[in-house]
Amino acid sequence: MGTAMVVFILSLSGLAVCMTVIMSVRGVRAYWQARGKRLVTCPENHCAAAVKLDAQGAGIRAFRGGIYHCLQDCSRWPEMRDCAQDCLSQVETLGQGCLVRNIVAGWYQGKSCVYCHKPVDSAAEWTGHMPALLAPDSKTVSWGDVPAEKLPEIFATHKPVCWSCHVAETFRREHADLVTDRAARW
């Protein structure tokens, strides 16, 4: 009788651990999928808007077995904070396709740096050094300085620049007195 009870308790404990692991994996997956800024078209004014989902809420709800989509932030807030959040249907439909990092990576696909002409479309190289942009005023701009909701305009007016050229051109612009240009020796 004692052995059967121990086996029963261990089986029940094992089942509880398995269920907790499965629920935790589901919660972590939902959290990771909900992270990141997304670009949507605001249903109210039909302009681009940058939104962030409540990733923590999505993870907790998924852990409990549900689905949860709610905005944590929007480029149109605080003025439109009480909107109906109808843009969430676009997030559900487009999935990872509306993530800003995926949109930017897609724009760089097949493009080369305007300075050195090396390809800048390899997302594997972006872990620490994101490519930049050449603005119409001939200044390089890093992605941290670009509001996500301005991406459609940026893509139409800016050109791709690799990280190395962005650093060099920024230094050249900010410290022109320390730069000496020499003719190339071939």
Backbone as CSV, one residue per row, in Angstrom:
resi,resn,N_x,N_y,N_z,CA_x,CA_y,CA_z,C_x,C_y,C_z
1,MET,0.819,-1.198,0.000,0.000,0.000,0.000,0.863,1.263,0.000
2,GLY,1.963,1.268,0.741,2.847,2.422,0.813,3.541,2.683,-0.501
3,THR,3.964,1.645,-1.217,4.651,1.799,-2.498,3.702,2.362,-3.546
4,ALA,2.472,1.903,-3.567,1.478,2.400,-4.523,1.210,3.884,-4.293
5,MET,1.188,4.301,-3.048,0.936,5.704,-2.722,2.114,6.568,-3.172
6,VAL,3.344,6.083,-2.983,4.531,6.814,-3.415,4.536,6.946,-4.931
7,VAL,4.222,5.859,-5.647,4.155,5.897,-7.109,3.087,6.880,-7.570
8,PHE,1.951,6.884,-6.913,0.863,7.804,-7.256,1.291,9.257,-7.048
9,ILE,1.929,9.536,-5.920,2.369,10.903,-5.620,3.453,11.344,-6.603
10,LEU,4.393,10.457,-6.905,5.437,10.788,-7.872,4.855,11.006,-9.267
11,SER,3.895,10.193,-9.659,3.237,10.360,-10.961,2.506,11.684,-11.027
12,LEU,1.805,12.005,-9.958,1.070,13.270,-9.895,2.042,14.455,-9.933
13,SER,3.151,14.340,-9.207,4.167,15.396,-9.202,4.791,15.542,-10.583
14,GLY,5.094,14.419,-11.234,5.655,14.451,-12.578,4.707,15.103,-13.572
15,LEU,3.425,14.797,-13.442,2.412,15.398,-14.311,2.344,16.908,-14.081
16,ALA,2.409,17.319,-12.825,2.375,18.747,-12.499,3.596,19.468,-13.074
17,VAL,4.758,18.841,-12.968,5.976,19.443,-13.517,5.872,19.552,-15.040
18,CYS,5.401,18.496,-15.701,5.236,18.524,-17.163,4.272,19.616,-17.591
19,MET,3.161,19.751,-16.892,2.174,20.786,-17.224,2.774,22.181,-17.023
20,THR,3.532,22.358,-15.960,4.167,23.651,-15.700,5.177,23.985,-16.786
21,VAL,5.950,23.013,-17.211,6.933,23.236,-18.277,6.225,23.605,-19.579
22,ILE,5.185,22.878,-19.924,4.439,23.156,-21.162,3.830,24.558,-21.110
23,MET,3.223,24.912,-19.992,2.612,26.233,-19.858,3.675,27.324,-19.883
24,SER,4.827,27.058,-19.274,5.908,28.050,-19.266,6.453,28.277,-20.669
25,VAL,6.645,27.208,-21.421,7.124,27.333,-22.799,6.131,28.145,-23.626
26,ARG,4.857,27.857,-23.460,3.817,28.599,-24.180,3.857,30.087,-23.807
27,GLY,4.021,30.383,-22.528,4.080,31.772,-22.070,5.306,32.503,-22.582
28,VAL,6.468,31.845,-22.529,7.700,32.465,-23.014,7.627,32.693,-24.515
29,ARG,7.081,31.738,-25.264,6.938,31.893,-26.715,6.029,33.089,-27.036
30,ALA,4.914,33.205,-26.338,4.005,34.332,-26.581,4.672,35.657,-26.230
31,TYR,5.432,35.663,-25.151,6.153,36.876,-24.752,7.134,37.304,-25.854
32,TRP,7.943,36.362,-26.358,8.926,36.679,-27.380,8.274,37.110,-28.688
33,GLN,7.150,36.499,-29.031,6.464,36.866,-30.270,5.801,38.237,-30.179
34,ALA,5.439,38.666,-28.984,4.764,39.957,-28.811,5.752,41.115,-28.660
35,ARG,7.031,40.821,-28.475,8.031,41.869,-28.298,8.310,42.586,-29.610
36,GLY,8.771,43.831,-29.488,9.206,44.590,-30.656,8.181,45.597,-31.131
37,LYS,8.706,46.634,-31.723,7.859,47.693,-32.278,7.313,47.237,-33.612
38,ARG,6.064,47.581,-33.875,5.407,47.197,-35.116,4.905,48.442,-35.847
39,LEU,4.827,48.322,-37.156,4.320,49.418,-37.972,2.968,49.005,-38.533
40,VAL,1.948,49.803,-38.243,0.593,49.537,-38.710,0.028,50.806,-39.331
41,THR,-1.094,50.672,-40.001,-1.825,51.827,-40.502,-2.962,52.097,-39.531
42,CYS,-2.962,53.280,-38.963,-4.001,53.633,-37.995,-5.353,53.653,-38.716
43,PRO,-6.318,52.879,-38.221,-7.628,52.860,-38.866,-8.372,54.199,-38.778
44,GLU,-7.957,55.033,-37.847,-8.640,56.302,-37.660,-8.238,57.360,-38.676
45,ASN,-6.908,57.531,-38.878,-6.449,58.571,-39.801,-5.721,58.013,-41.026
46,HIS,-5.606,56.681,-41.127,-4.988,55.988,-42.254,-3.526,56.385,-42.481
47,CYS,-2.842,56.774,-41.414,-1.420,57.094,-41.460,-0.639,56.011,-40.721
48,ALA,0.654,55.943,-40.983,1.504,54.959,-40.316,1.589,55.286,-38.825
49,ALA,1.554,54.233,-38.013,1.690,54.374,-36.565,2.589,53.249,-36.058
50,ALA,3.429,53.584,-35.097,4.306,52.579,-34.476,3.661,52.145,-33.165
51,VAL,3.484,50.841,-32.998,2.835,50.323,-31.793,3.714,49.254,-31.143
52,LYS,3.529,49.103,-29.845,4.172,48.025,-29.096,3.073,47.269,-28.381
53,LEU,3.137,45.945,-28.459,2.168,45.108,-27.752,2.592,44.938,-26.303
54,ASP,1.631,44.608,-25.463,1.910,44.289,-24.070,2.441,42.859,-24.030
55,ALA,3.756,42.719,-24.167,4.386,41.393,-24.250,4.251,40.632,-22.943
56,GLN,4.388,41.322,-21.829,4.274,40.652,-20.542,2.860,40.106,-20.345
57,GLY,1.865,40.896,-20.689,0.479,40.435,-20.591,0.206,39.257,-21.506
58,ALA,0.794,39.284,-22.708,0.616,38.168,-23.647,1.241,36.892,-23.099
59,GLY,2.410,37.021,-22.476,3.067,35.856,-21.895,2.286,35.265,-20.744
60,ILE,1.783,36.126,-19.885,1.006,35.650,-18.723,-0.283,34.987,-19.181
61,ARG,-0.971,35.604,-20.133,-2.228,35.034,-20.624,-1.985,33.702,-21.316
62,ALA,-0.906,33.601,-22.099,-0.583,32.339,-22.779,-0.209,31.265,-21.770
63,PHE,0.477,31.644,-20.691,0.809,30.691,-19.630,-0.460,30.078,-19.058
64,ARG,-1.481,30.901,-18.960,-2.768,30.434,-18.410,-3.631,29.753,-19.462
65,GLY,-3.175,29.753,-20.737,-3.909,29.049,-21.776,-4.730,29.925,-22.691
66,GLY,-4.597,31.236,-22.582,-5.397,32.134,-23.413,-4.559,32.904,-24.414
67,ILE,-5.228,33.737,-25.178,-4.582,34.617,-26.153,-4.884,36.044,-25.731
68,TYR,-3.875,36.902,-25.818,-4.040,38.274,-25.353,-3.297,39.219,-26.278
69,HIS,-4.002,40.180,-26.813,-3.381,41.226,-27.616,-3.896,42.563,-27.111
70,CYS,-2.984,43.376,-26.634,-3.330,44.709,-26.160,-2.125,45.611,-26.396
71,LEU,-2.364,46.853,-26.739,-1.263,47.775,-26.968,-0.677,48.258,-25.650
72,GLN,0.633,48.356,-25.627,1.336,48.933,-24.491,1.696,50.385,-24.810
73,ASP,1.954,50.640,-26.108,2.356,51.975,-26.515,2.001,52.184,-27.980
74,CYS,1.786,53.438,-28.343,1.474,53.808,-29.721,2.037,55.195,-29.971
75,SER,2.524,55.422,-31.183,3.081,56.734,-31.522,2.016,57.830,-31.532
76,ARG,0.753,57.466,-31.514,-0.320,58.470,-31.499,-0.780,58.787,-30.082
77,TRP,-0.217,58.119,-29.100,-0.564,58.397,-27.703,0.296,59.547,-27.208
78,PRO,-0.107,60.301,-26.226,-1.247,60.142,-25.334,-2.551,60.729,-25.875
79,GLU,-2.488,61.463,-26.990,-3.720,62.092,-27.493,-4.815,61.059,-27.769
80,MET,-4.459,59.934,-28.361,-5.441,58.930,-28.778,-5.412,57.687,-27.878
81,ARG,-5.045,57.841,-26.636,-4.870,56.709,-25.718,-6.133,55.867,-25.574
82,ASP,-7.285,56.480,-25.675,-8.546,55.756,-25.475,-9.158,55.243,-26.773
83,CYS,-8.330,55.013,-27.791,-8.859,54.520,-29.064,-9.324,53.075,-28.912
84,ALA,-9.980,52.574,-29.922,-10.536,51.211,-29.877,-9.474,50.140,-30.142
85,GLN,-8.252,50.527,-30.476,-7.149,49.613,-30.772,-7.510,48.646,-31.907
86,ASP,-8.215,49.173,-32.916,-8.593,48.366,-34.077,-7.387,47.933,-34.908
87,CYS,-6.247,48.588,-34.698,-5.040,48.218,-35.438,-4.531,46.836,-35.026
88,LEU,-5.004,46.315,-33.920,-4.585,44.981,-33.482,-4.950,43.905,-34.500
89,SER,-5.999,44.139,-35.275,-6.364,43.157,-36.305,-5.263,43.066,-37.363
90,GLN,-4.587,44.187,-37.663,-3.471,44.164,-38.601,-2.298,43.370,-38.024
91,VAL,-2.058,43.549,-36.732,-0.967,42.827,-36.076,-1.244,41.329,-36.132
92,GLU,-2.483,40.934,-35.888,-2.842,39.517,-35.942,-2.734,38.968,-37.363
93,THR,-3.152,39.763,-38.345,-3.116,39.324,-39.739,-1.687,39.250,-40.274
94,LEU,-0.897,40.289,-40.025,0.456,40.363,-40.576,1.477,39.586,-39.753
95,GLY,1.195,39.348,-38.492,2.118,38.623,-37.624,3.472,39.303,-37.541
96,GLN,4.526,38.557,-37.831,5.890,39.089,-37.762,6.197,40.024,-38.937
97,GLY,5.319,40.075,-39.922,5.536,40.930,-41.088,5.427,42.408,-40.793
98,CYS,4.806,42.791,-39.680,4.698,44.209,-39.356,5.737,44.651,-38.331
99,LEU,6.616,43.737,-37.909,7.698,44.112,-36.998,8.645,45.070,-37.697
100,VAL,8.981,46.146,-37.049,9.845,47.159,-37.648,11.171,46.548,-38.079
101,ARG,11.760,45.693,-37.246,13.060,45.106,-37.611,12.954,44.255,-38.880
102,ASN,11.824,43.591,-39.094,11.643,42.798,-40.314,11.399,43.694,-41.529
103,ILE,10.675,44.773,-41.340,10.418,45.722,-42.428,11.725,46.373,-42.868
104,VAL,12.530,46.784,-41.889,13.818,47.414,-42.190,14.741,46.419,-42.888
105,ALA,14.811,45.192,-42.372,15.656,44.161,-42.991,15.218,43.905,-44.428
106,GLY,13.915,43.889,-44.664,13.398,43.697,-46.024,13.779,44.837,-46.950
107,TRP,13.808,46.066,-46.418,14.182,47.215,-47.237,15.647,47.133,-47.655
108,TYR,16.499,46.675,-46.766,17.926,46.559,-47.065,18.236,45.384,-47.990
109,GLN,17.321,44.442,-48.114,17.558,43.244,-48.920,17.980,43.622,-50.336
110,GLY,19.154,43.143,-50.744,19.647,43.382,-52.091,20.273,44.753,-52.312
111,LYS,20.367,45.567,-51.271,20.939,46.910,-51.414,22.403,46.916,-50.987
112,SER,23.133,47.902,-51.521,24.545,48.076,-51.189,24.760,49.451,-50.588
113,CYS,25.822,49.574,-49.814,26.185,50.847,-49.192,26.506,51.870,-50.289
114,VAL,26.004,53.082,-50.131,26.241,54.119,-51.139,27.698,54.572,-51.166
115,TYR,28.457,54.314,-50.113,29.862,54.729,-50.053,30.809,53.625,-50.530
116,CYS,30.757,52.463,-49.900,31.733,51.399,-50.205,31.179,50.333,-51.146
117,HIS,29.901,50.373,-51.426,29.218,49.459,-52.349,29.182,48.003,-51.900
118,LYS,29.439,47.753,-50.613,29.308,46.398,-50.076,27.837,46.135,-49.750
119,PRO,27.390,44.896,-49.877,25.995,44.581,-49.545,25.716,44.832,-48.064
120,VAL,24.549,45.373,-47.766,24.161,45.617,-46.369,22.923,44.805,-46.005
121,ASP,22.619,43.788,-46.796,21.376,43.052,-46.572,21.523,41.838,-45.670
122,SER,22.694,41.590,-45.132,22.878,40.427,-44.277,22.473,40.760,-42.847
123,ALA,21.284,40.313,-42.441,20.774,40.589,-41.105,21.644,39.944,-40.036
124,ALA,22.433,38.922,-40.387,23.299,38.265,-39.413,24.350,39.233,-38.874
125,GLU,24.702,40.227,-39.666,25.717,41.195,-39.244,25.129,42.310,-38.391
126,TRP,23.839,42.333,-38.157,23.192,43.441,-37.488,23.161,43.308,-35.975
127,THR,23.729,42.264,-35.416,23.619,42.043,-33.985,24.155,43.210,-33.179
128,GLY,25.245,43.793,-33.575,25.787,44.913,-32.829,25.904,46.176,-33.640
129,HIS,25.937,46.031,-34.950,26.181,47.174,-35.820,25.124,47.256,-36.908
130,MET,24.068,47.980,-36.600,22.990,48.164,-37.571,23.454,49.072,-38.704
131,PRO,23.040,48.776,-39.918,23.335,49.708,-41.000,22.621,51.035,-40.747
132,ALA,22.991,52.029,-41.474,22.423,53.360,-41.280,21.794,53.853,-42.579
133,LEU,21.532,55.132,-42.618,20.874,55.749,-43.767,21.603,57.024,-44.166
134,LEU,21.549,57.333,-45.429,22.060,58.606,-45.915,20.862,59.485,-46.211
135,ALA,20.744,60.577,-45.468,19.624,61.501,-45.627,19.837,62.385,-46.850
136,PRO,18.769,63.009,-47.352,18.909,63.896,-48.514,19.889,65.052,-48.285
137,ASP,20.124,65.431,-47.016,21.075,66.506,-46.722,22.514,65.999,-46.620
138,SER,22.750,64.752,-47.076,24.062,64.097,-47.113,24.645,63.782,-45.739
139,LYS,23.820,63.688,-44.728,24.257,63.275,-43.399,23.776,61.850,-43.156
140,THR,24.618,61.050,-42.513,24.192,59.697,-42.179,23.381,59.731,-40.888
141,VAL,22.406,58.833,-40.825,21.472,58.785,-39.702,21.411,57.352,-39.202
142,SER,21.495,57.167,-37.882,21.354,55.815,-37.338,19.875,55.533,-37.105
143,TRP,19.532,54.248,-37.043,18.129,53.871,-36.884,17.550,54.310,-35.551
144,GLY,18.398,54.500,-34.562,17.903,54.971,-33.264,17.340,56.380,-33.330
145,ASP,17.722,57.119,-34.361,17.253,58.495,-34.524,16.044,58.612,-35.447
146,VAL,15.522,57.480,-35.905,14.417,57.485,-36.859,13.143,56.976,-36.170
147,PRO,12.101,57.797,-36.092,10.836,57.299,-35.544,10.233,56.252,-36.484
148,ALA,9.793,55.135,-35.933,9.286,54.022,-36.739,8.113,54.425,-37.627
149,GLU,7.284,55.333,-37.163,6.118,55.727,-37.967,6.509,56.528,-39.204
150,LYS,7.765,56.956,-39.293,8.268,57.699,-40.454,8.921,56.795,-41.496
151,LEU,8.907,55.487,-41.283,9.585,54.559,-42.202,9.163,54.718,-43.659
152,PRO,7.872,54.804,-43.968,7.515,54.946,-45.391,8.171,56.163,-46.049
153,GLU,8.227,57.282,-45.338,8.880,58.486,-45.872,10.383,58.275,-45.991
154,ILE,10.971,57.665,-44.973,12.415,57.430,-44.937,12.841,56.537,-46.106
155,PHE,12.095,55.475,-46.338,12.441,54.549,-47.414,12.412,55.241,-48.776
156,ALA,11.574,56.235,-48.922,11.461,56.926,-50.203,12.560,57.963,-50.420
157,THR,13.143,58.482,-49.337,14.075,59.602,-49.474,15.511,59.305,-49.065
158,HIS,15.754,58.209,-48.352,17.088,57.917,-47.834,17.734,56.748,-48.581
159,LYS,19.040,56.629,-48.450,19.794,55.555,-49.106,20.519,54.719,-48.052
160,PRO,20.821,53.454,-48.367,21.484,52.576,-47.392,22.973,52.881,-47.205
161,VAL,23.416,52.765,-45.947,24.815,52.963,-45.592,25.202,51.857,-44.619
162,CYS,26.353,51.239,-44.831,26.808,50.201,-43.902,27.297,50.850,-42.604
163,TRP,27.432,50.035,-41.581,27.839,50.532,-40.264,29.208,51.215,-40.324
164,SER,30.153,50.595,-40.980,31.517,51.140,-41.021,31.543,52.512,-41.684
165,CYS,30.857,52.652,-42.784,30.822,53.951,-43.475,30.057,54.988,-42.661
166,HIS,29.028,54.559,-41.956,28.276,55.472,-41.091,29.193,56.032,-40.007
167,VAL,29.989,55.172,-39.376,30.911,55.621,-38.329,31.943,56.574,-38.921
168,ALA,32.506,56.213,-40.069,33.519,57.053,-40.707,32.942,58.412,-41.106
169,GLU,31.761,58.413,-41.711,31.149,59.671,-42.156,30.714,60.539,-40.982
170,THR,30.273,59.914,-39.899,29.910,60.679,-38.703,31.153,61.342,-38.119
171,PHE,32.239,60.582,-38.034,33.493,61.154,-37.545,33.946,62.287,-38.454
172,ARG,33.876,62.070,-39.755,34.288,63.089,-40.730,33.455,64.369,-40.546
173,ARG,32.152,64.209,-40.293,31.266,65.359,-40.130,31.514,66.078,-38.804
174,GLU,31.696,65.316,-37.735,31.818,65.919,-36.404,33.231,66.386,-36.077
175,HIS,34.247,65.824,-36.748,35.635,66.171,-36.456,36.398,66.435,-37.753
176,ALA,35.878,67.300,-38.579,36.485,67.583,-39.891,37.930,68.052,-39.764
177,ASP,38.271,68.719,-38.668,39.626,69.213,-38.484,40.639,68.086,-38.234
178,LEU,40.158,66.895,-37.898,41.051,65.765,-37.634,41.173,64.802,-38.814
179,VAL,40.491,65.113,-39.915,40.446,64.207,-41.058,41.361,64.725,-42.165
180,THR,42.150,63.811,-42.696,43.004,64.130,-43.844,42.602,63.205,-44.978
181,ASP,42.170,63.776,-46.074,41.814,62.974,-47.250,43.039,62.777,-48.123
182,ARG,43.254,61.555,-48.533,44.365,61.227,-49.411,43.827,60.511,-50.631
183,ALA,44.514,60.692,-51.726,44.120,59.986,-52.939,44.405,58.500,-52.779
184,ALA,43.564,57.698,-53.359,43.747,56.248,-53.273,44.976,55.839,-54.072
185,ARG,45.755,54.895,-53.515,46.949,54.367,-54.218,46.587,53.004,-54.780
186,TRP,46.562,52.901,-56.081,46.198,51.613,-56.708,47.327,51.120,-57.454
